[in-house]
């Protein structure tokens, strides 16, 4: 009974001073809408980054070796072969090799990005497509025999020969001032073909790949392997395969306890990126949350004004039998309702704002149920915290003094 009465009186008081009530809620509205928009857009951006890069490397492991105390290579072609034969979950494995050079035909010469590895490089390269349009990729025999073969993409073929049906043709690849005459075994899809006309592609480097055994034989400085890319079948195989590879290499090369070999995966790096992004989002949200503090102070201020204006009303109610708790509840409820309405308006504006910003950034805002509940709880808490002092002041008024107040 008293609760309904107090609720009605609180709402009537707010509606009696609509403009003043709105201005009081404005700080809370701005704070809540800013926090919601920042969290929604930030979480949406985080999910977009996670989704995009997870598709690129969700099952990829980076295997690296660091041996500064011993001469020679800490990783060998034989090591990679043993790893693939011993660990069934490994789908592809290849040295992560890339360098710059030039490639030339009889008619044209271009700067080139040269990738080198095992035949599995076809499916692991980040610079060249795995889809063949002519010929074949270099195979295991080419790799074991260090054959003088090379695979180029359509853009390279077009730049050097003006056509793509060039399997069997010879190009001269120069790396570290060492020329190699290589036969083209295959042509893969180009990644810049659809950009023709957008800009001058003659200024772009071209791409080619070759067996690392071939390059290592011709240029000794590239004979060593310091890192490799490994792809497994499933994401949940990453950790066990990483541990198996490190243990097997340590046992094979008698380096147990020397921490020469390490295996990292994209998911670990992504976790670090998400942690940094999360800290940044939370920091910005905390800064925006300062508006909530200002809004809470505004609620306290207007409630103190309301207590002063309604002193005679409070005295009359007390004279008619209203208890201290009744008066306290009335004013506290008014404070909470002001904050809660401001929170709901801020929540609505925040959702609209996040959709507008996310639309401009071409991402999907992520507004969680937890965020909505947090807003409502926090708005109520602001009303209680900043309304308790004015409510107690009203409840403690002496009825006689209150009736005398002018």
PyMOL commands that set and color helices and strands:
alter all, ss='L'
color gray80, all
select helices_A, chain A and resi 2-16+18-57+77-86+121-124+140-145+154-161+193-195+201-203+212-218+220-222+235-252+266-288+290-309+311-319+324-361+369-395+399-404
alter helices_A, ss='H'
color red, helices_A
select strands_A, chain A and resi 60-65+90-95+97-104+109-117+132-135+149-153+170-175+178-188+206-211+227-232+261-265
alter strands_A, ss='S'
color yellow, strands_A
deselect
rebuild
show_as cartoon
